[in-house]
Amino acid sequence: MFLTAQTVSNVRKANKYALAAAIVLAASACSSERVIARSSNEIVANATSSRGRFVWIADESQKPQPNLPAITTTAQEGIAEQSSIIESAAQIIYNLPGVRDVTPFWAELLVWALIAVSCAGVVIILIQTGIARVVGRLVARWVPRGDNA
């Protein structure tokens, strides 16, 4: 099989399309955290816009000569925003099980370090106050000695 200029050109073109498809696929395969963050931002933006629309509709409807076509159009746009909010909330609900609450390794290490320092502090206080010697004598009463066993 001979490679012609046309064949090489077709292969390069196919590789470009494959690369573009891979980039699109990688970009669309977002993690659950990103989907939730994006959906949350969409909810805030749409809810803010809808609130403005509802305020305008309320103000316009109180006028002596309300602009009914404008009210209808604004209400339909508000309905579309509310639908978008519902869809975004559904995406959050769908992606929520894919999110894990992970404690950073340094936080767990810090907890164990604080426990160790606290235990060492308690031991030092017991030794400095002489309580450790009293506790040792009390424990020694119940621990059998080698010659009594």
Backbone as a chain_set.jsonl record, in Angstrom:
{"seq": "MFLTAQTVSNVRKANKYALAAAIVLAASACSSERVIARSSNEIVANATSSRGRFVWIADESQKPQPNLPAITTTAQEGIAEQSSIIESAAQIIYNLPGVRDVTPFWAELLVWALIAVSCAGVVIILIQTGIARVVGRLVARWVPRGDNA", "coords": {"N": [[0.846, -1.175, 0.0], [0.62, 2.131, -0.884], [1.393, 5.329, 0.35], [-0.243, 8.187, -0.347], [-0.302, 11.738, -0.997], [-2.864, 12.617, -0.605], [-3.933, 10.618, 1.065], [-2.361, 10.943, 3.389], [-3.145, 13.515, 4.08], [-5.858, 13.064, 4.655], [-5.607, 11.394, 6.892], [-4.379, 13.112, 8.737], [-6.406, 15.006, 8.978], [-8.413, 13.422, 10.101], [-7.176, 12.816, 12.525], [-7.154, 15.35, 13.707], [-9.9, 15.756, 14.073], [-10.419, 13.661, 15.847], [-8.869, 14.458, 18.031], [-10.174, 16.841, 18.686], [-12.679, 15.794, 19.385], [-11.931, 14.293, 21.624], [-11.116, 16.324, 23.362], [-13.527, 17.722, 23.713], [-15.024, 15.695, 24.914], [-13.568, 15.276, 27.281], [-13.879, 17.765, 28.475], [-16.618, 17.822, 28.873], [-17.044, 15.844, 30.688], [-17.37, 16.449, 33.566], [-16.57, 16.676, 37.058], [-18.584, 15.675, 39.88], [-18.558, 17.644, 41.839], [-17.982, 19.968, 40.382], [-20.207, 20.137, 38.716], [-22.213, 20.534, 40.589], [-21.382, 22.973, 41.697], [-21.54, 24.643, 39.415], [-24.278, 24.406, 38.834], [-25.359, 25.492, 41.156], [-24.504, 28.147, 40.962], [-25.923, 28.879, 38.666], [-28.522, 28.683, 39.639], [-28.572, 30.765, 41.547], [-28.124, 32.999, 39.875], [-30.363, 32.852, 38.124], [-32.478, 32.967, 39.961], [-32.114, 35.509, 41.044], [-32.555, 37.104, 38.775], [-35.208, 36.358, 38.211], [-36.504, 37.346, 40.475], [-36.227, 40.08, 40.06], [-37.814, 40.289, 37.768], [-40.344, 39.595, 38.804], [-40.752, 41.684, 40.602], [-40.904, 43.805, 38.789], [-43.21, 43.019, 37.348], [-45.113, 43.156, 39.391], [-45.034, 45.907, 39.987], [-45.769, 46.987, 37.496], [-48.318, 45.948, 37.164], [-49.786, 47.4, 38.978], [-50.17, 49.856, 37.913], [-52.326, 52.396, 36.449], [-52.901, 51.99, 33.736], [-51.902, 49.208, 32.823], [-49.284, 47.568, 31.005], [-50.148, 45.033, 29.368], [-49.228, 43.123, 27.34], [-46.435, 43.307, 27.704], [-46.226, 42.498, 30.348], [-47.104, 39.858, 30.114], [-45.098, 38.781, 28.443], [-42.838, 39.134, 30.089], [-43.603, 37.548, 32.236], [-43.627, 35.036, 31.006], [-40.909, 34.773, 30.434], [-39.981, 34.69, 33.041], [-41.114, 32.281, 33.841], [-39.627, 30.544, 32.274], [-37.107, 30.945, 33.44], [-37.627, 29.968, 36.0], [-38.041, 27.292, 35.364], [-35.465, 26.648, 34.554], [-34.16, 26.939, 36.99], [-35.325, 24.84, 38.41], [-34.363, 22.666, 36.89], [-31.586, 22.948, 37.343], [-31.482, 22.527, 40.094], [-32.323, 19.882, 40.107], [-30.129, 18.706, 38.842], [-28.211, 19.083, 40.821], [-29.276, 17.477, 42.87], [-29.126, 15.0, 41.598], [-26.332, 14.691, 41.246], [-25.319, 14.804, 43.795], [-24.966, 12.35, 45.345], [-22.516, 11.5, 44.323], [-20.553, 12.927, 45.554], [-18.039, 13.06, 47.942], [-17.386, 13.525, 51.381], [-14.408, 14.559, 52.365], [-11.853, 14.485, 54.664], [-9.017, 16.472, 54.999], [-5.627, 15.218, 54.899], [-3.86, 16.493, 56.584], [-5.455, 17.545, 58.567], [-6.382, 15.331, 59.986], [-3.922, 14.419, 60.91], [-3.225, 16.56, 62.527], [-5.186, 16.364, 64.524], [-4.486, 13.911, 65.759], [-1.945, 14.64, 66.669], [-2.581, 16.648, 68.517], [-4.001, 15.124, 70.375], [-1.931, 13.457, 71.309], [-0.201, 15.388, 72.462], [-1.887, 16.357, 74.453], [-2.226, 14.056, 76.056], [0.415, 13.687, 76.893], [0.697, 16.046, 78.344], [-1.124, 15.593, 80.454], [0.124, 13.409, 81.733], [2.52, 14.651, 82.549], [1.517, 16.563, 84.335], [0.41, 14.843, 86.278], [2.734, 13.611, 87.232], [4.207, 15.816, 88.211], [2.576, 16.762, 90.279], [2.578, 14.69, 92.048], [0.621, 12.836, 92.08], [0.835, 10.703, 90.387], [2.568, 8.918, 91.692], [0.967, 8.111, 93.859], [-1.129, 6.858, 92.495], [0.329, 4.833, 91.318], [1.089, 3.317, 93.579], [-1.441, 2.482, 94.466], [-2.247, 0.87, 92.321], [-0.282, -1.028, 92.478], [-1.055, -2.556, 94.668], [-3.017, -4.301, 93.716], [-1.759, -5.728, 91.759], [-0.176, -8.718, 91.38], [2.888, -9.833, 92.931], [5.971, -11.297, 91.864], [6.926, -13.239, 93.711], [4.703, -14.009, 95.184], [3.009, -15.345, 93.514]], "CA": [[0.0, 0.0, 0.0], [1.404, 3.351, -1.01], [0.796, 6.509, 0.958], [-0.272, 9.346, -1.23], [-0.498, 13.001, -0.289], [-4.275, 12.668, -0.228], [-4.114, 9.73, 2.212], [-1.741, 11.59, 4.542], [-4.016, 14.638, 4.42], [-7.063, 12.504, 5.286], [-5.233, 10.892, 8.219], [-4.176, 14.283, 9.589], [-7.722, 15.589, 9.233], [-9.087, 12.519, 11.035], [-6.54, 12.991, 13.828], [-7.628, 16.612, 14.264], [-11.262, 15.538, 14.559], [-10.35, 12.794, 17.022], [-8.372, 15.28, 19.129], [-11.26, 17.744, 19.076], [-13.69, 14.992, 20.08], [-11.39, 13.948, 22.939], [-11.149, 17.53, 24.194], [-14.935, 17.967, 24.058], [-15.429, 14.651, 25.856], [-12.929, 15.546, 28.569], [-14.475, 18.968, 29.059], [-18.001, 17.571, 29.282], [-17.05, 14.873, 31.78], [-17.005, 17.189, 34.766], [-16.793, 15.976, 38.315], [-19.844, 16.026, 40.554], [-18.38, 18.906, 42.541], [-18.079, 21.066, 39.415], [-21.597, 20.228, 38.264], [-22.97, 21.133, 41.684], [-21.003, 24.384, 41.785], [-22.1, 25.345, 38.264], [-25.73, 24.451, 39.002], [-25.659, 26.44, 42.236], [-24.346, 29.494, 40.41], [-27.054, 29.119, 37.764], [-29.711, 28.902, 40.468], [-28.494, 32.113, 42.116], [-28.308, 33.98, 38.8], [-31.749, 32.812, 37.651], [-33.377, 33.425, 41.026], [-31.964, 36.962, 41.123], [-33.237, 37.658, 37.606], [-36.652, 36.146, 38.382], [-36.996, 38.276, 41.487], [-36.37, 41.368, 39.378], [-38.985, 40.209, 36.882], [-41.56, 39.607, 39.615], [-40.916, 43.052, 41.106], [-41.393, 44.622, 37.666], [-44.599, 42.633, 37.069], [-45.949, 43.707, 40.468], [-45.119, 47.361, 39.797], [-46.499, 47.278, 36.26], [-49.734, 45.59, 37.317], [-50.431, 48.388, 39.836], [-50.384, 51.098, 37.163], [-53.707, 52.534, 35.96], [-52.959, 51.399, 32.396], [-50.774, 48.268, 32.747], [-48.874, 47.075, 29.686], [-50.408, 43.599, 29.472], [-48.321, 42.296, 26.542], [-45.11, 43.275, 28.347], [-46.366, 41.661, 31.55], [-47.184, 38.471, 29.647], [-43.762, 38.39, 27.974], [-41.963, 39.041, 31.26], [-44.027, 36.375, 33.006], [-43.154, 33.839, 30.295], [-39.468, 34.687, 30.665], [-39.832, 34.252, 34.429], [-41.435, 30.846, 33.872], [-38.455, 29.856, 31.717], [-36.053, 30.988, 34.465], [-37.99, 29.035, 37.069], [-37.768, 25.949, 34.837], [-34.015, 26.477, 34.613], [-33.818, 26.734, 38.406], [-35.736, 23.47, 38.751], [-33.411, 21.754, 36.252], [-30.309, 23.051, 38.046], [-31.651, 21.848, 41.383], [-32.362, 18.447, 39.818], [-28.744, 18.286, 38.599], [-27.545, 19.003, 42.121], [-29.795, 16.289, 43.549], [-28.602, 13.832, 40.89], [-24.881, 14.579, 41.418], [-24.942, 14.83, 45.2], [-24.394, 11.095, 45.852], [-21.152, 11.32, 43.83], [-19.639, 13.779, 46.303], [-17.622, 12.501, 49.225], [-16.824, 14.458, 52.341], [-13.063, 14.057, 52.632], [-11.062, 15.275, 55.59], [-7.634, 16.525, 54.528], [-4.721, 14.393, 55.698], [-3.211, 17.293, 57.61], [-6.397, 17.747, 59.671], [-6.328, 14.118, 60.808], [-2.617, 14.424, 61.569], [-3.296, 17.569, 63.576], [-5.996, 15.818, 65.615], [-3.676, 12.934, 66.485], [-0.866, 15.365, 67.353], [-3.171, 17.291, 69.697], [-4.295, 14.067, 71.361], [-0.654, 13.048, 71.9], [0.27, 16.475, 73.326], [-2.769, 16.387, 75.631], [-1.871, 12.923, 76.918], [1.716, 13.995, 77.512], [0.443, 17.079, 79.344], [-1.762, 14.964, 81.622], [1.154, 12.628, 82.421], [3.432, 15.59, 83.209], [0.806, 17.127, 85.494], [0.32, 13.793, 87.304], [4.064, 13.412, 87.828], [4.597, 17.012, 88.951], [1.767, 16.931, 91.483], [2.755, 13.532, 92.912], [-0.534, 11.94, 91.963], [1.274, 9.5, 89.683], [3.123, 7.999, 92.686], [-0.169, 7.556, 94.61], [-1.815, 5.939, 91.585], [1.215, 3.67, 91.188], [0.974, 2.503, 94.808], [-2.766, 1.853, 94.466], [-2.244, -0.188, 91.315], [0.628, -2.077, 92.943], [-1.757, -3.421, 95.629], [-3.779, -5.332, 93.014], [-0.9, -6.469, 90.84], [0.591, -9.696, 92.182], [4.354, -9.843, 92.769], [6.498, -12.562, 91.375], [7.114, -14.231, 94.77], [3.405, -14.428, 95.719], [2.257, -16.021, 92.497]], "C": [[0.888, 1.233, 0.0], [0.65, 4.504, -0.373], [0.882, 7.666, -0.019], [-0.466, 10.6, -0.388], [-1.934, 13.131, 0.195], [-4.542, 11.812, 1.006], [-3.551, 10.354, 3.48], [-2.612, 12.757, 5.007], [-5.281, 14.152, 5.13], [-6.768, 12.008, 6.693], [-5.045, 12.059, 9.173], [-5.512, 14.924, 9.963], [-8.495, 14.735, 10.24], [-8.495, 12.655, 12.429], [-6.991, 14.286, 14.496], [-9.032, 16.46, 14.822], [-11.275, 14.659, 15.809], [-9.861, 13.573, 18.232], [-9.462, 16.231, 19.621], [-12.347, 16.997, 19.839], [-13.212, 14.619, 21.481], [-11.428, 15.143, 23.878], [-12.583, 17.833, 24.633], [-15.413, 16.947, 25.088], [-14.833, 14.902, 27.232], [-13.548, 16.754, 29.247], [-15.894, 18.709, 29.556], [-18.098, 16.588, 30.437], [-16.575, 15.542, 33.053], [-17.269, 16.341, 36.007], [-18.107, 16.441, 38.935], [-19.73, 17.37, 41.257], [-18.544, 20.093, 41.591], [-19.513, 21.24, 38.926], [-22.443, 20.902, 39.34], [-22.651, 22.615, 41.803], [-21.609, 25.18, 40.637], [-23.615, 25.485, 38.408], [-26.132, 25.44, 40.088], [-25.541, 27.871, 41.745], [-25.488, 29.841, 39.469], [-28.329, 29.402, 38.552], [-29.706, 30.322, 41.032], [-28.756, 33.163, 41.042], [-29.761, 34.013, 38.329], [-32.731, 33.307, 38.708], [-33.306, 34.945, 41.174], [-32.701, 37.638, 39.967], [-34.755, 37.52, 37.739], [-37.229, 37.108, 39.403], [-37.197, 39.662, 40.875], [-37.588, 41.397, 38.468], [-40.286, 40.3, 37.691], [-41.811, 40.992, 40.203], [-41.466, 43.949, 39.999], [-42.849, 44.309, 37.357], [-45.527, 43.218, 38.129], [-46.118, 45.212, 40.301], [-45.98, 47.715, 38.588], [-47.99, 46.988, 36.425], [-50.497, 46.591, 38.185], [-50.715, 49.695, 39.112], [-51.837, 51.167, 36.672], [-53.896, 51.902, 34.579], [-51.797, 50.406, 32.258], [-50.526, 47.794, 31.317], [-48.983, 45.546, 29.708], [-49.51, 42.749, 28.579], [-46.919, 42.197, 27.159], [-45.141, 42.412, 29.607], [-46.382, 40.192, 31.158], [-45.811, 37.966, 29.205], [-42.814, 38.201, 29.148], [-42.323, 37.827, 32.108], [-43.552, 35.09, 32.336], [-41.638, 33.66, 30.459], [-39.183, 34.224, 32.091], [-40.12, 32.768, 34.583], [-40.256, 30.045, 33.343], [-37.308, 29.842, 32.729], [-36.358, 30.029, 35.608], [-37.763, 27.59, 36.625], [-36.28, 25.646, 34.88], [-33.555, 26.238, 36.047], [-34.162, 25.309, 38.823], [-34.779, 22.455, 38.145], [-32.057, 21.768, 36.953], [-30.372, 22.35, 39.399], [-31.694, 20.338, 41.185], [-30.964, 17.914, 39.531], [-27.982, 18.159, 39.904], [-27.979, 17.74, 42.847], [-29.226, 15.026, 42.917], [-27.12, 13.612, 41.173], [-24.432, 14.516, 42.869], [-24.396, 13.497, 45.722], [-22.953, 10.855, 45.382], [-20.127, 12.14, 44.574], [-19.33, 13.115, 47.64], [-17.081, 13.612, 50.103], [-15.476, 13.901, 52.765], [-12.356, 15.023, 53.566], [-9.626, 15.302, 55.084], [-6.704, 15.761, 55.472], [-4.109, 15.209, 56.834], [-4.14, 17.544, 58.799], [-6.405, 16.525, 60.588], [-5.012, 14.045, 61.571], [-2.607, 15.408, 62.729], [-4.097, 17.067, 64.774], [-5.178, 14.829, 66.442], [-2.529, 13.604, 67.244], [-1.404, 16.055, 68.607], [-3.536, 16.287, 70.778], [-3.009, 13.64, 72.064], [-0.121, 14.115, 72.857], [-0.589, 16.554, 74.582], [-2.446, 15.256, 76.594], [-0.549, 13.177, 77.619], [1.543, 15.052, 78.591], [-0.185, 16.506, 80.598], [-0.736, 14.171, 82.416], [2.113, 13.549, 83.168], [2.771, 16.197, 84.437], [0.707, 16.099, 86.61], [1.673, 13.578, 87.991], [4.437, 14.605, 88.678], [3.806, 17.191, 90.244], [1.917, 15.761, 92.448], [1.604, 12.549, 92.846], [-0.129, 10.64, 91.28], [1.841, 8.476, 90.668], [1.997, 7.337, 93.489], [-0.909, 6.532, 93.741], [-0.976, 4.677, 91.412], [1.127, 2.757, 92.399], [-0.378, 1.797, 94.874], [-2.82, 0.699, 93.471], [-1.371, -1.346, 91.782], [-0.045, -3.001, 93.951], [-2.49, -4.556, 94.929], [-2.949, -6.154, 92.038], [-0.059, -7.443, 91.665], [2.098, -9.588, 91.897], [4.792, -11.223, 92.333], [6.63, -13.628, 92.457], [5.804, -14.735, 95.36], [2.627, -15.288, 94.724], [2.314, -17.504, 92.576]], "O": [[1.808, 1.345, 0.811], [-0.563, 4.641, -0.531], [1.966, 8.058, -0.452], [-0.761, 10.515, 0.804], [-2.193, 13.684, 1.264], [-5.288, 12.222, 1.895], [-4.187, 10.303, 4.533], [-2.79, 12.956, 6.209], [-5.722, 14.767, 6.1], [-7.588, 12.181, 7.594], [-5.51, 12.0, 10.312], [-5.725, 15.33, 11.105], [-9.157, 15.27, 11.13], [-9.228, 12.615, 13.417], [-7.19, 14.322, 15.711], [-9.335, 16.962, 15.904], [-12.061, 14.895, 16.727], [-10.367, 13.383, 19.338], [-9.649, 16.403, 20.825], [-12.876, 17.505, 20.828], [-14.002, 14.628, 22.425], [-11.738, 14.995, 25.06], [-12.822, 18.163, 25.794], [-16.126, 17.298, 26.027], [-15.521, 14.755, 28.242], [-13.723, 16.763, 30.466], [-16.326, 19.303, 30.543], [-19.135, 16.51, 31.096], [-15.497, 15.234, 33.559], [-18.083, 15.418, 35.993], [-18.661, 17.472, 38.554], [-20.683, 18.148, 41.275], [-19.164, 21.097, 41.941], [-19.977, 22.365, 38.742], [-23.29, 21.742, 39.035], [-23.556, 23.429, 41.991], [-22.134, 26.272, 40.851], [-24.173, 26.549, 38.139], [-27.132, 26.144, 39.953], [-26.377, 28.715, 42.069], [-25.972, 30.973, 39.472], [-29.122, 30.263, 38.171], [-30.729, 31.006, 40.995], [-29.517, 34.105, 41.263], [-30.328, 35.092, 38.155], [-33.704, 33.99, 38.386], [-34.326, 35.595, 41.405], [-33.394, 38.635, 40.169], [-35.498, 38.448, 37.42], [-38.328, 37.629, 39.215], [-38.199, 40.329, 41.133], [-38.305, 42.396, 38.401], [-41.216, 41.005, 37.299], [-42.959, 41.427, 40.293], [-42.372, 44.75, 40.229], [-43.643, 45.221, 37.128], [-46.604, 43.718, 37.805], [-47.221, 45.735, 40.456], [-46.811, 48.621, 38.646], [-48.828, 47.709, 35.882], [-51.727, 46.631, 38.138], [-51.423, 50.552, 39.639], [-52.493, 50.14, 36.499], [-54.954, 51.338, 34.297], [-50.793, 50.739, 31.629], [-51.459, 47.644, 30.528], [-48.017, 44.855, 30.03], [-49.052, 41.703, 29.04], [-46.298, 41.135, 27.138], [-44.191, 41.684, 29.892], [-45.737, 39.37, 31.809], [-45.41, 36.855, 29.554], [-42.071, 37.221, 29.199], [-41.438, 37.155, 32.639], [-43.123, 34.157, 33.016], [-41.149, 32.539, 30.603], [-38.251, 33.453, 32.323], [-39.458, 32.076, 35.356], [-39.918, 28.994, 33.889], [-36.613, 28.835, 32.86], [-35.463, 29.36, 36.123], [-37.339, 26.756, 37.425], [-35.875, 24.529, 35.201], [-32.661, 25.427, 36.289], [-33.381, 24.651, 39.51], [-34.415, 21.482, 38.805], [-31.445, 20.716, 37.138], [-29.431, 21.664, 39.798], [-31.161, 19.591, 42.005], [-30.636, 16.795, 39.927], [-27.193, 17.23, 40.076], [-27.143, 17.012, 43.382], [-28.88, 14.081, 43.626], [-26.687, 12.47, 41.326], [-23.273, 14.203, 43.141], [-23.431, 13.511, 46.487], [-22.239, 10.068, 46.002], [-18.939, 12.063, 44.263], [-20.223, 12.674, 48.363], [-16.405, 14.525, 49.629], [-15.411, 12.881, 53.451], [-12.269, 16.221, 53.297], [-9.07, 14.25, 54.771], [-6.954, 15.666, 56.674], [-3.867, 14.682, 57.92], [-3.668, 17.736, 59.919], [-6.43, 16.659, 61.811], [-4.986, 13.657, 62.739], [-2.048, 15.124, 63.789], [-3.721, 17.322, 65.918], [-5.173, 14.893, 67.671], [-2.182, 13.176, 68.345], [-0.746, 16.043, 69.647], [-3.393, 16.572, 71.967], [-2.997, 13.479, 73.285], [0.358, 13.788, 73.943], [-0.066, 16.794, 75.67], [-2.396, 15.463, 77.806], [-0.414, 12.908, 78.813], [2.174, 14.967, 79.645], [0.187, 16.898, 81.704], [-0.717, 14.246, 83.644], [2.483, 13.259, 84.306], [3.413, 16.329, 85.479], [0.9, 16.442, 87.777], [1.729, 13.384, 89.206], [4.946, 14.422, 89.784], [4.338, 17.73, 91.214], [1.424, 15.838, 93.573], [1.638, 11.516, 93.516], [-0.696, 9.587, 91.569], [1.616, 7.278, 90.496], [2.06, 6.14, 93.769], [-1.27, 5.457, 94.22], [-1.518, 3.573, 91.365], [1.094, 1.536, 92.247], [-0.455, 0.642, 95.293], [-3.394, -0.348, 93.773], [-1.679, -2.508, 91.516], [0.371, -4.153, 94.074], [-2.585, -5.656, 95.472], [-3.415, -7.182, 91.546], [0.686, -7.026, 92.551], [2.516, -9.295, 90.777], [4.041, -12.193, 92.436], [6.466, -14.813, 92.165], [5.79, -15.797, 95.983], [1.642, -15.913, 95.118], [1.707, -18.19, 91.754]]}, "num_chains": 1, "name": "protein.A"}
